[in-house]
């Protein structure tokens, strides 16, 4: 068995519901799959001495899960005051409307179509609820509407699907764009260098204890894959599905459709930069 401390980002281990930092509690949704890993991590964040909490990514439309999120907050003496979304993929956002109904909260998101209430989210926004401070970090790339939330008091960042606790992220062509994604990873790297962020609270998979190591691994992985795709195209593999079969030959075939989305994004990036 591989020592977790030796893996990129130093994953904490088994994904469990429960406290992850002084201010963040995970409630794991029961939607495990090859794409969602152990399931969606729904995060409850609050100041330890506050009665108010924020929920990030309620997850799928699963009443049992949504009520478990509320129950978890209530058992800790918290009332959910606000719901936030990292992006609009169903495994993160499908349950948001129902959760808002159950909790009586508004839903804030970058995409206006996902909002419930008058307020959205934008780069540089600072959210304050019950003394808790969350800073909105724009991280497009996985999707156009992807955001992360910097939790300075815990030196942590909630990354949605931009950085996962295990494996790597799909750049979901055509909505996702590789150039944007690389810029977003560099933005997260700056958080680790300039703002002391060391913990990643991801949308899927275990908590990562080495945020900078995780981001550096992602940047290196993207550079390696991009070089592989460029070489494959130069060698005459022009169709995305051909490139997937060659470059992702060691990846489970059930993941090839997702890999094709990333390949299409990579090919677009190479064309935009005159490399193919």
C-alpha positions in Angstrom: 0.0 0.0 0.0 1.3 3.5 -0.9 2.1 5.8 1.9 -0.4 8.7 1.7 2.3 11.1 2.7 4.2 10.2 -0.5 1.3 11.0 -2.8 0.8 14.4 -4.4 -0.7 16.8 -2.0 -0.4 14.4 0.9 -4.0 13.1 1.1 -5.3 12.6 4.5 -6.6 9.1 3.8 -10.1 7.7 3.9 -12.9 10.1 2.9 -15.2 10.5 5.9 -18.0 12.7 7.0 -16.9 14.8 9.9 -14.6 17.7 10.9 -11.7 18.4 8.6 -10.4 21.7 10.0 -11.4 23.9 12.9 -14.1 25.5 10.8 -15.0 23.0 8.1 -17.1 19.8 8.4 -17.6 17.4 5.5 -20.9 15.6 4.8 -20.2 13.0 2.1 -23.0 12.5 -0.4 -23.9 8.9 -1.4 -23.1 9.3 -5.1 -19.8 7.5 -5.5 -18.8 6.8 -9.1 -15.6 6.8 -11.2 -16.2 10.5 -11.9 -17.2 11.6 -8.4 -14.7 9.3 -6.6 -16.1 8.6 -3.0 -19.0 11.0 -3.6 -19.5 14.7 -3.4 -18.1 16.5 -0.4 -20.7 18.9 1.0 -18.9 21.4 3.2 -20.4 23.1 6.3 -18.2 26.0 7.4 -18.6 28.2 10.4 -16.7 30.0 13.2 -16.4 27.6 16.2 -18.3 29.9 18.5 -20.9 31.1 16.0 -24.5 29.9 15.6 -24.5 30.6 11.9 -23.0 28.3 9.1 -22.5 28.4 5.4 -23.0 25.3 3.2 -20.9 24.9 0.1 -22.1 22.5 -2.7 -25.3 20.8 -1.3 -24.6 18.1 -3.8 -27.1 15.8 -5.7 -30.9 16.0 -5.4 -31.0 13.5 -2.6 -33.4 14.4 0.2 -31.7 12.0 2.7 -28.3 13.7 2.0 -29.7 17.2 2.1 -31.5 16.6 5.4 -28.3 15.0 6.8 -26.5 18.2 6.0 -29.0 20.2 7.9 -29.1 17.7 10.8 -25.3 17.8 11.1 -25.3 21.6 11.3 -28.2 21.6 13.9 -26.5 18.9 16.1 -23.5 21.2 16.2 -25.7 24.1 17.3 -25.6 25.8 13.9 -28.2 27.3 11.7 -27.4 27.3 7.9 -27.6 31.0 6.8 -26.3 30.8 3.3 -25.6 28.3 0.5 -22.8 28.7 -2.0 -21.9 26.8 -5.2 -18.4 26.2 -6.6 -19.9 25.5 -10.0 -23.1 24.2 -11.7 -22.4 20.5 -12.3 -25.3 18.4 -11.0 -23.2 16.4 -8.5 -22.5 19.7 -6.7 -25.5 21.9 -7.5 -28.6 19.8 -8.4 -29.8 19.7 -4.8 -29.3 23.4 -4.2 -32.9 24.5 -4.9 -34.3 21.8 -2.6 -31.7 22.5 0.0 -32.6 26.2 -0.1 -36.2 25.3 0.4 -35.3 23.1 3.4 -32.9 25.6 5.0 -34.6 28.8 4.1 -31.4 30.2 2.6 -30.5 32.0 -0.6 -28.1 30.4 -3.1 -25.1 32.4 -4.3 -23.2 31.3 -7.5 -21.3 32.8 -10.3 -23.8 31.7 -12.9 -27.1 33.7 -12.6 -29.1 30.6 -13.6 -28.0 28.9 -10.4 -28.8 31.7 -8.0 -31.8 31.9 -5.6 -31.9 35.4 -4.3 -30.6 38.8 -5.4 -26.9 38.2 -4.8 -24.4 36.4 -6.9 -20.7 35.8 -6.6 -17.8 37.6 -8.2 -14.0 37.7 -8.1 -12.8 39.5 -5.0 -16.0 39.1 -3.0 -15.6 38.6 0.7 -18.4 36.7 2.4 -18.9 37.3 6.1 -21.4 35.1 8.0 -21.3 34.9 11.8 -17.7 36.1 11.9 -16.6 33.6 9.3 -14.7 35.0 6.4 -14.6 33.4 2.9 -12.9 35.0 0.0 -14.1 34.2 -3.6 -11.3 33.1 -5.9 -12.2 32.9 -9.6 -10.9 29.6 -11.0 -12.4 29.0 -14.5 -11.2 26.1 -16.5 -12.9 22.9 -15.3 -16.1 24.9 -16.2 -16.5 28.5 -17.1 -18.3 29.2 -13.8 -15.8 27.4 -11.4 -14.9 29.2 -8.2 -12.9 28.4 -5.1 -13.4 29.7 -1.6 -10.4 30.8 0.5 -10.8 30.2 4.2 -8.0 32.3 5.6 -8.6 31.4 9.3 -7.9 27.8 8.5 -5.2 28.5 5.9 -7.4 26.4 3.6 -9.1 26.6 0.2 -12.3 24.9 -0.9 -11.7 23.9 -4.5 -14.8 22.2 -5.8 -13.6 20.3 -8.9 -10.6 22.6 -9.7 -8.3 20.4 -7.5 -9.5 17.0 -6.3 -8.3 15.0 -3.4 -7.3 12.1 -5.6 -6.5 11.9 -9.3 -6.8 14.9 -11.6 -9.6 17.1 -13.0 -11.4 17.0 -16.3 -11.3 20.3 -18.3 -14.9 19.9 -19.5 -14.8 21.0 -23.2 -16.4 23.1 -24.6 -17.4 25.0 -21.4 -14.0 24.4 -19.8 -10.9 25.9 -21.4 -7.3 24.7 -20.7 -5.7 28.2 -20.8 -8.2 29.4 -18.2 -7.5 26.3 -16.1 -3.7 26.8 -16.1 -4.2 30.4 -15.1 -6.5 29.2 -12.2 -3.9 26.7 -11.0 -1.3 29.5 -11.0 -3.7 31.6 -9.0 -4.1 28.8 -6.4 -0.3 28.4 -6.3 -0.1 32.1 -5.4 -2.5 31.5 -2.5 -0.1 28.8 -1.2 3.0 31.0 -1.6 1.7 34.4 -0.7 -1.2 33.7 1.7 0.0 30.6 3.5 -2.7 28.2 2.3 -1.7 24.6 3.1 -4.9 22.6 3.1 -7.2 21.7 0.2 -10.8 20.9 1.0 -11.9 19.4 -2.3 -15.2 18.6 -3.9 -14.3 15.0 -4.2 -11.7 12.8 -2.5 -9.7 13.2 0.7 -8.5 16.4 2.3 -5.0 17.4 1.1 -2.4 18.6 3.6 0.1 20.0 1.1 -1.8 22.5 -1.1 1.3 23.7 -2.9 2.5 20.2 -3.7 -1.0 19.4 -5.1 -1.1 22.4 -7.3 2.5 21.9 -8.5 1.6 18.3 -9.4 -1.4 19.4 -11.3 0.6 21.9 -13.3 3.3 19.3 -14.1 0.6 16.8 -15.0 -1.1 19.2 -17.4 2.3 20.1 -19.1 3.0 16.4 -19.5 -0.4 15.6 -21.0 -0.3 18.6 -23.3 3.1 17.4 -24.6 1.7 13.9 -25.2 -1.3 15.3 -27.1 0.9 17.5 -29.2 3.2 14.6 -30.1 0.2 12.4 -30.9 -1.2 15.0 -33.3 2.2 15.6 -34.9 2.3 11.8 -35.5 -0.9 11.9 -37.4 -3.6 11.2 -34.8 -6.1 13.9 -35.7 -9.4 12.7 -34.2 -9.8 13.3 -30.4 -10.9 9.7 -29.9 -7.7 8.5 -31.5 -5.6 10.7 -29.3 -7.4 9.4 -26.2 -6.8 5.8 -27.2 -3.1 6.6 -27.5 -2.4 9.0 -24.7 -4.8 7.5 -22.1 -4.2 3.9 -23.0 -3.4 3.1 -19.3 -6.6 4.7 -18.0 -9.8 2.8 -17.3 -11.9 2.9 -20.5 -14.9 3.9 -18.5 -13.1 7.3 -18.1 -12.3 7.7 -21.8 -15.4 9.9 -22.5 -14.2 12.3 -19.8 -10.7 12.1 -21.1 -11.9 13.0 -24.6 -13.4 16.3 -23.2 -9.9 17.1 -21.8 -8.2 16.1 -25.1 -10.6 18.4 -27.1 -9.7 21.2 -24.7 -6.0 20.5 -25.1 -6.3 20.4 -28.8 -8.1 23.8 -28.8 -5.3 25.2 -26.6 -2.6 23.9 -29.0 -4.4 25.4 -32.0 -4.9 28.7 -30.3 -1.1 28.9 -29.6 -0.2 27.7 -33.1 1.4 24.5 -31.9 -0.6 22.1 -34.1 
